[in-house]
């Protein structure tokens, strides 16, 4: 189990480093004036450097919206349980 956990963290670390390196590349391309040039993504779609950077910039916004919606949903669920006196089962 410890060996697979170590491999898991190493793989995730390399993935994070790769994403950071790609974002740094995108920032350098846009700041040097090559932002409107297009490159071929791994899916075979032509994407400009500005568009790819914008997509990476929207990810934190989506994460914040996700947490807000999750909080509101859990709050509504807790209010429903409190109103109708429903108790959670252990393990749920």
LOBA-63026 format. One record per residue: z negated, x, y of N, C-alpha, C in turn; residue in one letter; residue number from 1. Coordinates in steps of 0.05 Angstrom, whole numbers. Example, Ala and Ser with C-alpha at 12.3 -4.5 7.8 and 13.67 -1.06 7.14 Angstrom:
% residues 2
{{-156,264,-114},{-156,246,-90},{-156,264,-66},"A",1}
{{-142,257,-45},{-143,273,-21},{-157,258,1},"S",2}
This chain:
% residues 92
{{0,16,-24},{0,0,0},{0,17,25},"X",1}
{{-15,39,25},{-17,56,48},{10,70,54},"X",2}
{{24,77,33},{50,90,36},{70,71,50},"X",3}
{{71,46,41},{89,27,53},{81,20,81},"X",4}
{{56,20,87},{46,15,114},{55,37,133},"X",5}
{{53,62,123},{62,85,140},{92,84,145},"X",6}
{{107,77,124},{136,74,128},{142,52,148},"X",7}
{{128,30,146},{131,8,165},{127,17,194},"X",8}
{{106,31,199},{101,40,227},{120,61,236},"X",9}
{{129,79,218},{149,99,226},{175,85,232},"X",10}
{{183,66,216},{208,52,221},{207,37,248},"X",11}
{{185,23,253},{182,9,278},{182,28,302},"X",12}
{{170,51,299},{169,70,321},{197,80,327},"X",13}
{{212,86,306},{240,95,311},{257,73,324},"X",14}
{{253,49,316},{267,26,328},{260,24,357},"X",15}
{{235,25,364},{226,24,392},{238,47,408},"X",16}
{{237,71,397},{249,94,411},{279,90,415},"X",17}
{{293,79,396},{321,74,399},{327,54,420},"X",18}
{{311,33,422},{315,12,443},{309,24,470},"X",19}
{{288,40,472},{282,53,498},{304,72,506},"X",20}
{{315,87,487},{337,106,494},{361,90,503},"X",21}
{{367,68,490},{391,52,498},{387,40,526},"X",22}
{{363,31,532},{358,20,559},{360,42,580},"X",23}
{{350,66,574},{353,88,592},{383,95,596},"X",24}
{{398,94,575},{427,99,577},{440,77,595},"X",25}
{{432,52,591},{443,31,607},{436,35,637},"X",26}
{{412,42,642},{403,46,670},{418,69,682},"X",27}
{{422,91,667},{437,113,678},{466,107,683},"X",28}
{{479,91,666},{507,83,670},{509,65,694},"X",29}
{{491,46,698},{492,27,720},{487,42,746},"X",30}
{{467,60,746},{460,75,771},{482,95,779},"X",31}
{{498,104,759},{520,123,766},{545,108,775},"X",32}
{{545,82,774},{568,67,784},{587,57,762},"X",33}
{{580,62,737},{597,54,714},{588,27,702},"X",34}
{{574,11,717},{562,-14,706},{582,-35,698},"X",35}
{{606,-35,711},{625,-55,704},{644,-47,681},"X",36}
{{642,-22,672},{658,-15,649},{647,-29,624},"X",37}
{{665,-33,605},{656,-47,581},{656,-29,557},"X",38}
{{638,-35,539},{638,-20,514},{638,-41,491},"X",39}
{{645,-32,468},{647,-50,444},{620,-50,430},"X",40}
{{607,-73,428},{581,-74,415},{585,-73,385},"X",41}
{{563,-72,370},{565,-70,341},{576,-96,329},"X",42}
{{574,-118,344},{584,-144,335},{614,-146,341},"X",43}
{{626,-127,354},{654,-128,361},{660,-142,387},"X",44}
{{640,-146,404},{644,-160,429},{643,-140,452},"X",45}
{{661,-144,471},{661,-126,494},{640,-135,513},"X",46}
{{622,-117,521},{600,-123,538},{599,-101,560},"X",47}
{{594,-110,585},{591,-91,606},{562,-80,606},"X",48}
{{559,-57,618},{532,-44,619},{513,-61,635},"X",49}
{{522,-74,656},{505,-91,672},{496,-115,656},"X",50}
{{515,-127,641},{508,-150,624},{488,-144,603},"X",51}
{{491,-120,590},{472,-112,570},{444,-107,582},"X",52}
{{444,-95,605},{418,-89,619},{405,-115,627},"X",53}
{{421,-135,636},{410,-161,643},{398,-175,618},"X",54}
{{411,-172,596},{400,-184,571},{373,-172,564},"X",55}
{{371,-146,566},{346,-133,561},{325,-141,581},"X",56}
{{333,-146,606},{314,-154,627},{304,-182,623},"X",57}
{{319,-199,609},{311,-227,605},{290,-230,582},"X",58}
{{289,-210,565},{271,-212,542},{242,-216,550},"X",59}
{{231,-202,570},{203,-207,578},{199,-236,589},"X",60}
{{219,-246,603},{218,-273,613},{216,-293,589},"X",61}
{{232,-289,569},{231,-307,546},{204,-305,531},"X",62}
{{193,-281,530},{167,-277,517},{145,-292,532},"X",63}
{{146,-291,559},{126,-305,575},{128,-335,572},"X",64}
{{153,-345,572},{157,-374,568},{147,-382,540},"X",65}
{{152,-365,520},{143,-371,493},{112,-374,492},"X",66}
{{98,-355,505},{69,-356,504},{58,-380,519},"X",67}
{{71,-387,542},{63,-411,557},{66,-436,540},"X",68}
{{90,-439,527},{94,-462,511},{76,-463,487},"X",69}
{{70,-440,475},{51,-439,452},{23,-448,461},"X",70}
{{15,-438,485},{-12,-445,495},{-13,-475,501},"X",71}
{{7,-486,513},{7,-515,520},{7,-532,494},"X",72}
{{23,-523,474},{23,-538,449},{-4,-537,435},"X",73}
{{-17,-514,434},{-43,-512,422},{-64,-528,437},"X",74}
{{-62,-528,464},{-81,-543,480},{-78,-573,474},"X",75}
{{-53,-583,473},{-49,-611,466},{-59,-618,439},"X",76}
{{-55,-600,420},{-65,-604,392},{-96,-605,392},"X",77}
{{-109,-587,406},{-138,-588,407},{-148,-613,421},"X",78}
{{-135,-622,442},{-143,-647,456},{-140,-671,437},"X",79}
{{-118,-671,422},{-114,-693,402},{-136,-693,381},"X",80}
{{-143,-669,371},{-164,-668,351},{-190,-677,363},"X",81}
{{-196,-670,388},{-221,-677,400},{-222,-707,405},"X",82}
{{-199,-719,414},{-198,-747,420},{-203,-764,395},"X",83}
{{-190,-757,373},{-192,-773,348},{-212,-762,328},"X",84}
{{-228,-742,337},{-249,-730,320},{-238,-720,293},"X",85}
{{-217,-705,294},{-205,-694,270},{-216,-666,267},"X",86}
{{-225,-659,243},{-235,-632,238},{-214,-616,222},"X",87}
{{-212,-591,229},{-193,-573,214},{-205,-567,187},"X",88}
{{-187,-565,167},{-196,-556,141},{-198,-525,142},"X",89}
{{-215,-514,125},{-218,-485,124},{-192,-474,112},"X",90}
{{-182,-452,124},{-158,-439,114},{-133,-448,128},"X",91}
{{-134,-467,146},{-110,-476,161},{-106,-460,186},"X",92}
